[in-house]
Amino acid sequence: MPIYEYRCTDCGHTLEALQKMSAPALTDCPACGKATLTKLVSAAGFQLKGSGWYATDFKSKSAPACPLKPEGKAVEAPPPACAANCACH
């Protein structure tokens, strides 16, 4: 369940609430009792690091080398038999 941040527009009290995504937003301020709470937008609390699922499942692979490209020479247009996703073009 995500943690949502709220701020009272009347008294300025801030709070965090652990709620389901389908739960209605809180409206009543616990400090002043008025129905003036607003949900704040905040940054996500995680980062993708290391060699986990992103690097192994979604990160783009390098293009394969062209088997028809002569070593050390540039190819302006791909040869007819070249794969569409090779590294020569």
N, CA, C and O atoms as CSV, one atom per row, in Angstrom:
chain,resi,resn,atom,element,x,y,z
A,1,MET,N,N,0.837,-1.179,0.000
A,1,MET,CA,C,0.000,0.000,0.000
A,1,MET,C,C,0.882,1.243,0.000
A,1,MET,O,O,1.900,1.284,0.691
A,2,PRO,N,N,0.499,2.241,-0.764
A,2,PRO,CA,C,1.296,3.476,-0.811
A,2,PRO,C,C,1.055,4.372,0.405
A,2,PRO,O,O,0.027,4.289,1.077
A,3,ILE,N,N,2.027,5.215,0.653
A,3,ILE,CA,C,1.923,6.219,1.717
A,3,ILE,C,C,1.624,7.549,1.048
A,3,ILE,O,O,2.376,7.992,0.180
A,4,TYR,N,N,0.531,8.189,1.445
A,4,TYR,CA,C,0.135,9.477,0.893
A,4,TYR,C,C,0.429,10.578,1.902
A,4,TYR,O,O,0.319,10.372,3.111
A,5,GLU,N,N,0.803,11.746,1.395
A,5,GLU,CA,C,1.044,12.907,2.236
A,5,GLU,C,C,-0.127,13.869,2.095
A,5,GLU,O,O,-0.643,14.078,0.997
A,6,TYR,N,N,-0.542,14.450,3.212
A,6,TYR,CA,C,-1.634,15.411,3.236
A,6,TYR,C,C,-1.199,16.664,3.977
A,6,TYR,O,O,-0.346,16.615,4.863
A,7,ARG,N,N,-1.804,17.796,3.598
A,7,ARG,CA,C,-1.573,19.056,4.308
A,7,ARG,C,C,-2.920,19.757,4.465
A,7,ARG,O,O,-3.735,19.793,3.543
A,8,CYS,N,N,-3.129,20.311,5.655
A,8,CYS,CA,C,-4.343,21.073,5.922
A,8,CYS,C,C,-4.142,22.489,5.369
A,8,CYS,O,O,-3.172,23.166,5.710
A,9,THR,N,N,-5.060,22.920,4.522
A,9,THR,CA,C,-4.952,24.268,3.952
A,9,THR,C,C,-5.336,25.340,4.955
A,9,THR,O,O,-5.058,26.517,4.725
A,10,ASP,N,N,-5.970,24.965,6.067
A,10,ASP,CA,C,-6.381,25.943,7.072
A,10,ASP,C,C,-5.297,26.169,8.131
A,10,ASP,O,O,-4.902,27.307,8.386
A,11,CYS,N,N,-4.817,25.075,8.748
A,11,CYS,CA,C,-3.847,25.239,9.845
A,11,CYS,C,C,-2.416,24.878,9.445
A,11,CYS,O,O,-1.489,25.181,10.196
A,12,GLY,N,N,-2.201,24.237,8.280
A,12,GLY,CA,C,-0.857,23.898,7.823
A,12,GLY,C,C,-0.332,22.572,8.352
A,12,GLY,O,O,0.808,22.214,8.058
A,13,HIS,N,N,-1.116,21.838,9.116
A,13,HIS,CA,C,-0.691,20.538,9.656
A,13,HIS,C,C,-0.436,19.565,8.502
A,13,HIS,O,O,-1.221,19.500,7.556
A,14,THR,N,N,0.665,18.810,8.582
A,14,THR,CA,C,0.962,17.793,7.572
A,14,THR,C,C,0.945,16.416,8.215
A,14,THR,O,O,1.245,16.266,9.399
A,15,LEU,N,N,0.587,15.402,7.414
A,15,LEU,CA,C,0.570,14.032,7.915
A,15,LEU,C,C,0.767,13.071,6.768
A,15,LEU,O,O,0.572,13.419,5.604
A,16,GLU,N,N,1.157,11.852,7.111
A,16,GLU,CA,C,1.296,10.763,6.158
A,16,GLU,C,C,0.271,9.701,6.513
A,16,GLU,O,O,0.021,9.441,7.690
A,17,ALA,N,N,-0.331,9.081,5.484
A,17,ALA,CA,C,-1.335,8.048,5.723
A,17,ALA,C,C,-1.071,6.861,4.807
A,17,ALA,O,O,-0.888,7.025,3.601
A,18,LEU,N,N,-1.051,5.671,5.385
A,18,LEU,CA,C,-0.905,4.430,4.628
A,18,LEU,C,C,-2.307,4.014,4.192
A,18,LEU,O,O,-3.133,3.634,5.021
A,19,GLN,N,N,-2.573,4.088,2.879
A,19,GLN,CA,C,-3.913,3.824,2.367
A,19,GLN,C,C,-3.855,2.960,1.121
A,19,GLN,O,O,-2.845,2.935,0.418
A,20,LYS,N,N,-4.939,2.254,0.854
A,20,LYS,CA,C,-5.076,1.548,-0.408
A,20,LYS,C,C,-5.266,2.588,-1.502
A,20,LYS,O,O,-5.748,3.691,-1.246
A,21,MET,N,N,-4.884,2.227,-2.725
A,21,MET,CA,C,-5.063,3.152,-3.846
A,21,MET,C,C,-6.539,3.416,-4.113
A,21,MET,O,O,-6.896,4.488,-4.602
A,22,SER,N,N,-7.389,2.464,-3.802
A,22,SER,CA,C,-8.824,2.608,-4.040
A,22,SER,C,C,-9.547,3.345,-2.910
A,22,SER,O,O,-10.728,3.664,-3.042
A,23,ALA,N,N,-8.855,3.617,-1.809
A,23,ALA,CA,C,-9.474,4.295,-0.672
A,23,ALA,C,C,-9.723,5.772,-1.004
A,23,ALA,O,O,-8.934,6.387,-1.721
A,24,PRO,N,N,-10.807,6.333,-0.490
A,24,PRO,CA,C,-11.057,7.759,-0.737
A,24,PRO,C,C,-10.031,8.622,-0.004
A,24,PRO,O,O,-9.494,8.226,1.030
A,25,ALA,N,N,-9.773,9.796,-0.550
A,25,ALA,CA,C,-8.807,10.720,0.062
A,25,ALA,C,C,-9.328,11.199,1.413
A,25,ALA,O,O,-10.533,11.360,1.606
A,26,LEU,N,N,-8.405,11.423,2.342
A,26,LEU,CA,C,-8.786,11.964,3.648
A,26,LEU,C,C,-9.184,13.423,3.489
A,26,LEU,O,O,-8.644,14.133,2.641
A,27,THR,N,N,-10.129,13.866,4.309
A,27,THR,CA,C,-10.578,15.257,4.215
A,27,THR,C,C,-10.499,15.992,5.546
A,27,THR,O,O,-10.283,17.204,5.564
A,28,ASP,N,N,-10.671,15.282,6.663
A,28,ASP,CA,C,-10.708,15.933,7.979
A,28,ASP,C,C,-9.329,16.009,8.607
A,28,ASP,O,O,-8.647,14.993,8.742
A,29,CYS,N,N,-8.914,17.214,8.993
A,29,CYS,CA,C,-7.621,17.432,9.631
A,29,CYS,C,C,-7.679,16.967,11.081
A,29,CYS,O,O,-8.581,17.368,11.816
A,30,PRO,N,N,-6.724,16.118,11.513
A,30,PRO,CA,C,-6.725,15.659,12.902
A,30,PRO,C,C,-6.322,16.761,13.886
A,30,PRO,O,O,-6.618,16.657,15.076
A,31,ALA,N,N,-5.655,17.809,13.412
A,31,ALA,CA,C,-5.209,18.890,14.304
A,31,ALA,C,C,-6.311,19.909,14.582
A,31,ALA,O,O,-6.557,20.263,15.735
A,32,CYS,N,N,-6.977,20.379,13.522
A,32,CYS,CA,C,-7.986,21.434,13.725
A,32,CYS,C,C,-9.415,20.937,13.544
A,32,CYS,O,O,-10.356,21.637,13.916
A,33,GLY,N,N,-9.600,19.735,12.976
A,33,GLY,CA,C,-10.933,19.166,12.826
A,33,GLY,C,C,-11.703,19.642,11.605
A,33,GLY,O,O,-12.827,19.190,11.382
A,34,LYS,N,N,-11.139,20.532,10.816
A,34,LYS,CA,C,-11.839,21.039,9.632
A,34,LYS,C,C,-11.613,20.105,8.446
A,34,LYS,O,O,-10.629,19.367,8.411
A,35,ALA,N,N,-12.508,20.139,7.495
A,35,ALA,CA,C,-12.428,19.290,6.304
A,35,ALA,C,C,-11.636,20.005,5.210
A,35,ALA,O,O,-12.156,20.276,4.128
A,36,THR,N,N,-10.377,20.303,5.507
A,36,THR,CA,C,-9.549,21.074,4.568
A,36,THR,C,C,-8.222,20.381,4.228
A,36,THR,O,O,-7.249,21.053,3.884
A,37,LEU,N,N,-8.173,19.059,4.320
A,37,LEU,CA,C,-6.956,18.329,3.941
A,37,LEU,C,C,-6.869,18.224,2.425
A,37,LEU,O,O,-7.872,17.982,1.753
A,38,THR,N,N,-5.667,18.406,1.894
A,38,THR,CA,C,-5.417,18.193,0.473
A,38,THR,C,C,-4.257,17.211,0.321
A,38,THR,O,O,-3.297,17.232,1.091
A,39,LYS,N,N,-4.371,16.355,-0.685
A,39,LYS,CA,C,-3.326,15.359,-0.948
A,39,LYS,C,C,-2.169,16.047,-1.655
A,39,LYS,O,O,-2.385,16.813,-2.594
A,40,LEU,N,N,-0.941,15.783,-1.215
A,40,LEU,CA,C,0.254,16.373,-1.805
A,40,LEU,C,C,0.857,15.427,-2.831
A,40,LEU,O,O,0.688,14.211,-2.738
A,41,VAL,N,N,1.557,15.982,-3.802
A,41,VAL,CA,C,2.284,15.186,-4.783
A,41,VAL,C,C,3.723,15.078,-4.299
A,41,VAL,O,O,4.356,16.086,-3.985
A,42,SER,N,N,4.233,13.863,-4.238
A,42,SER,CA,C,5.608,13.669,-3.767
A,42,SER,C,C,6.317,12.667,-4.660
A,42,SER,O,O,5.680,11.956,-5.438
A,43,ALA,N,N,7.626,12.613,-4.547
A,43,ALA,CA,C,8.442,11.709,-5.359
A,43,ALA,C,C,8.282,10.274,-4.886
A,43,ALA,O,O,7.985,10.012,-3.720
A,44,ALA,N,N,8.485,9.350,-5.819
A,44,ALA,CA,C,8.437,7.934,-5.471
A,44,ALA,C,C,9.610,7.589,-4.571
A,44,ALA,O,O,10.669,8.208,-4.671
A,45,GLY,N,N,9.440,6.624,-3.705
A,45,GLY,CA,C,10.466,6.279,-2.740
A,45,GLY,C,C,11.296,5.071,-3.108
A,45,GLY,O,O,11.692,4.317,-2.219
A,46,PHE,N,N,11.578,4.855,-4.390
A,46,PHE,CA,C,12.433,3.733,-4.770
A,46,PHE,C,C,13.274,4.104,-5.976
A,46,PHE,O,O,12.947,5.027,-6.721
A,47,GLN,N,N,14.361,3.370,-6.155
A,47,GLN,CA,C,15.252,3.558,-7.287
A,47,GLN,C,C,15.592,2.199,-7.865
A,47,GLN,O,O,15.691,1.208,-7.141
A,48,LEU,N,N,15.770,2.161,-9.185
A,48,LEU,CA,C,16.179,0.921,-9.840
A,48,LEU,C,C,17.691,0.931,-9.964
A,48,LEU,O,O,18.258,1.738,-10.700
A,49,LYS,N,N,18.350,0.018,-9.231
A,49,LYS,CA,C,19.811,-0.063,-9.241
A,49,LYS,C,C,20.234,-1.510,-9.400
A,49,LYS,O,O,19.447,-2.430,-9.179
A,50,GLY,N,N,21.463,-1.696,-9.778
A,50,GLY,CA,C,22.045,-3.032,-9.791
A,50,GLY,C,C,21.678,-3.843,-11.015
A,50,GLY,O,O,21.280,-3.290,-12.041
A,51,SER,N,N,21.811,-5.144,-10.907
A,51,SER,CA,C,21.577,-6.041,-12.037
A,51,SER,C,C,20.295,-6.827,-11.842
A,51,SER,O,O,20.255,-8.023,-12.131
A,52,GLY,N,N,19.264,-6.188,-11.364
A,52,GLY,CA,C,17.990,-6.850,-11.108
A,52,GLY,C,C,17.156,-7.015,-12.362
A,52,GLY,O,O,17.692,-7.082,-13.468
A,53,TRP,N,N,15.850,-7.079,-12.192
A,53,TRP,CA,C,14.943,-7.383,-13.290
A,53,TRP,C,C,15.025,-6.357,-14.417
A,53,TRP,O,O,14.838,-6.732,-15.575
A,54,TYR,N,N,15.294,-5.086,-14.138
A,54,TYR,CA,C,15.367,-4.083,-15.204
A,54,TYR,C,C,16.519,-4.397,-16.157
A,54,TYR,O,O,16.340,-4.406,-17.375
A,55,ALA,N,N,17.693,-4.652,-15.598
A,55,ALA,CA,C,18.879,-4.898,-16.424
A,55,ALA,C,C,18.774,-6.219,-17.181
A,55,ALA,O,O,19.299,-6.337,-18.288
A,56,THR,N,N,18.112,-7.199,-16.607
A,56,THR,CA,C,18.052,-8.502,-17.254
A,56,THR,C,C,16.840,-8.668,-18.163
A,56,THR,O,O,16.894,-9.452,-19.110
A,57,ASP,N,N,15.742,-7.947,-17.899
A,57,ASP,CA,C,14.523,-8.161,-18.662
A,57,ASP,C,C,14.154,-7.036,-19.625
A,57,ASP,O,O,13.553,-7.301,-20.667
A,58,PHE,N,N,14.499,-5.784,-19.304
A,58,PHE,CA,C,14.013,-4.673,-20.101
A,58,PHE,C,C,15.090,-3.803,-20.734
A,58,PHE,O,O,14.801,-3.091,-21.696
A,59,LYS,N,N,16.292,-3.832,-20.244
A,59,LYS,CA,C,17.340,-2.981,-20.772
A,59,LYS,C,C,17.664,-3.409,-22.200
A,59,LYS,O,O,17.773,-4.603,-22.480
A,60,SER,N,N,17.818,-2.440,-23.109
A,60,SER,CA,C,18.063,-2.778,-24.512
A,60,SER,C,C,19.425,-3.444,-24.674
A,60,SER,O,O,20.405,-3.073,-24.028
A,61,LYS,N,N,19.451,-4.403,-25.525
A,61,LYS,CA,C,20.699,-5.121,-25.825
A,61,LYS,C,C,21.434,-4.371,-26.928
A,61,LYS,O,O,20.808,-3.658,-27.712
A,62,SER,N,N,22.750,-4.522,-26.998
A,62,SER,CA,C,23.500,-3.879,-28.079
A,62,SER,C,C,23.190,-4.599,-29.387
A,62,SER,O,O,22.902,-5.795,-29.395
A,63,ALA,N,N,23.250,-3.868,-30.474
A,63,ALA,CA,C,22.936,-4.434,-31.784
A,63,ALA,C,C,24.007,-5.440,-32.193
A,63,ALA,O,O,25.186,-5.242,-31.898
A,64,PRO,N,N,23.610,-6.511,-32.864
A,64,PRO,CA,C,24.605,-7.495,-33.303
A,64,PRO,C,C,25.482,-6.908,-34.412
A,64,PRO,O,O,25.052,-6.034,-35.163
A,65,ALA,N,N,26.694,-7.395,-34.497
A,65,ALA,CA,C,27.620,-6.941,-35.543
A,65,ALA,C,C,27.140,-7.454,-36.892
A,65,ALA,O,O,26.561,-8.536,-36.992
A,66,CYS,N,N,27.387,-6.672,-37.911
A,66,CYS,CA,C,26.984,-7.052,-39.267
A,66,CYS,C,C,27.963,-8.098,-39.798
A,66,CYS,O,O,29.167,-7.841,-39.835
A,67,PRO,N,N,27.484,-9.251,-40.204
A,67,PRO,CA,C,28.395,-10.274,-40.714
A,67,PRO,C,C,28.929,-9.942,-42.106
A,67,PRO,O,O,29.909,-10.545,-42.544
A,68,LEU,N,N,28.301,-8.989,-42.815
A,68,LEU,CA,C,28.714,-8.658,-44.181
A,68,LEU,C,C,29.585,-7.413,-44.247
A,68,LEU,O,O,30.096,-7.088,-45.318
A,69,LYS,N,N,29.771,-6.705,-43.133
A,69,LYS,CA,C,30.556,-5.470,-43.134
A,69,LYS,C,C,32.046,-5.791,-43.077
A,69,LYS,O,O,32.484,-6.510,-42.179
A,70,PRO,N,N,32.830,-5.273,-44.018
A,70,PRO,CA,C,34.286,-5.491,-43.962
A,70,PRO,C,C,34.864,-4.779,-42.746
A,70,PRO,O,O,34.445,-3.667,-42.424
A,71,GLU,N,N,35.802,-5.393,-42.083
A,71,GLU,CA,C,36.417,-4.821,-40.885
A,71,GLU,C,C,37.084,-3.494,-41.184
A,71,GLU,O,O,37.832,-3.381,-42.156
A,72,GLY,N,N,36.824,-2.489,-40.362
A,72,GLY,CA,C,37.475,-1.192,-40.473
A,72,GLY,C,C,36.950,-0.313,-41.584
A,72,GLY,O,O,37.500,0.768,-41.793
A,73,LYS,N,N,35.920,-0.709,-42.309
A,73,LYS,CA,C,35.383,0.102,-43.394
A,73,LYS,C,C,33.937,0.479,-43.070
A,73,LYS,O,O,33.167,-0.327,-42.549
A,74,ALA,N,N,33.594,1.717,-43.392
A,74,ALA,CA,C,32.235,2.188,-43.162
A,74,ALA,C,C,31.314,1.707,-44.275
A,74,ALA,O,O,31.716,1.606,-45.434
A,75,VAL,N,N,30.079,1.414,-43.904
A,75,VAL,CA,C,29.070,1.009,-44.877
A,75,VAL,C,C,28.005,2.089,-44.890
A,75,VAL,O,O,27.378,2.347,-43.863
A,76,GLU,N,N,27.785,2.730,-46.043
A,76,GLU,CA,C,26.810,3.812,-46.124
A,76,GLU,C,C,25.386,3.275,-46.171
A,76,GLU,O,O,24.512,3.823,-45.499
A,77,ALA,N,N,25.128,2.253,-46.919
A,77,ALA,CA,C,23.798,1.640,-46.996
A,77,ALA,C,C,23.959,0.174,-46.632
A,77,ALA,O,O,24.971,-0.438,-46.975
A,78,PRO,N,N,22.988,-0.395,-45.951
A,78,PRO,CA,C,23.127,-1.800,-45.568
A,78,PRO,C,C,23.089,-2.711,-46.784
A,78,PRO,O,O,22.312,-2.478,-47.709
A,79,PRO,N,N,23.916,-3.741,-46.791
A,79,PRO,CA,C,23.876,-4.712,-47.885
A,79,PRO,C,C,22.499,-5.369,-47.930
A,79,PRO,O,O,21.818,-5.420,-46.906
A,80,PRO,N,N,22.068,-5.875,-49.092
A,80,PRO,CA,C,20.734,-6.476,-49.202
A,80,PRO,C,C,20.511,-7.639,-48.236
A,80,PRO,O,O,19.396,-7.831,-47.753
A,81,ALA,N,N,21.548,-8.410,-47.951
A,81,ALA,CA,C,21.391,-9.562,-47.086
A,81,ALA,C,C,21.579,-9.233,-45.605
A,81,ALA,O,O,21.543,-10.128,-44.761
A,82,CYS,N,N,21.779,-7.958,-45.287
A,82,CYS,CA,C,22.042,-7.532,-43.912
A,82,CYS,C,C,20.753,-7.551,-43.092
A,82,CYS,O,O,19.679,-7.238,-43.606
A,83,ALA,N,N,20.862,-7.911,-41.848
A,83,ALA,CA,C,19.707,-7.887,-40.964
A,83,ALA,C,C,19.304,-6.440,-40.684
A,83,ALA,O,O,20.161,-5.557,-40.644
A,84,ALA,N,N,18.042,-6.195,-40.495
A,84,ALA,CA,C,17.548,-4.834,-40.306
A,84,ALA,C,C,18.041,-4.202,-39.014
A,84,ALA,O,O,18.076,-2.976,-38.908
A,85,ASN,N,N,18.416,-4.993,-38.045
A,85,ASN,CA,C,18.828,-4.432,-36.764
A,85,ASN,C,C,20.309,-4.640,-36.457
A,85,ASN,O,O,20.694,-4.641,-35.287
A,86,CYS,N,N,21.145,-4.816,-37.473
A,86,CYS,CA,C,22.577,-4.993,-37.204
A,86,CYS,C,C,23.243,-3.659,-36.937
A,86,CYS,O,O,22.620,-2.617,-37.138
A,87,ALA,N,N,24.447,-3.657,-36.504
A,87,ALA,CA,C,25.158,-2.446,-36.075
A,87,ALA,C,C,25.789,-1.666,-37.218
A,87,ALA,O,O,26.398,-0.626,-36.966
A,88,CYS,N,N,25.672,-2.122,-38.474
A,88,CYS,CA,C,26.355,-1.426,-39.562
A,88,CYS,C,C,25.551,-0.249,-40.097
A,88,CYS,O,O,26.096,0.539,-40.870
A,89,HIS,N,N,24.325,-0.094,-39.739
A,89,HIS,CA,C,23.522,1.045,-40.223
A,89,HIS,C,C,22.618,1.581,-39.152
A,89,HIS,O,O,21.877,2.535,-39.389
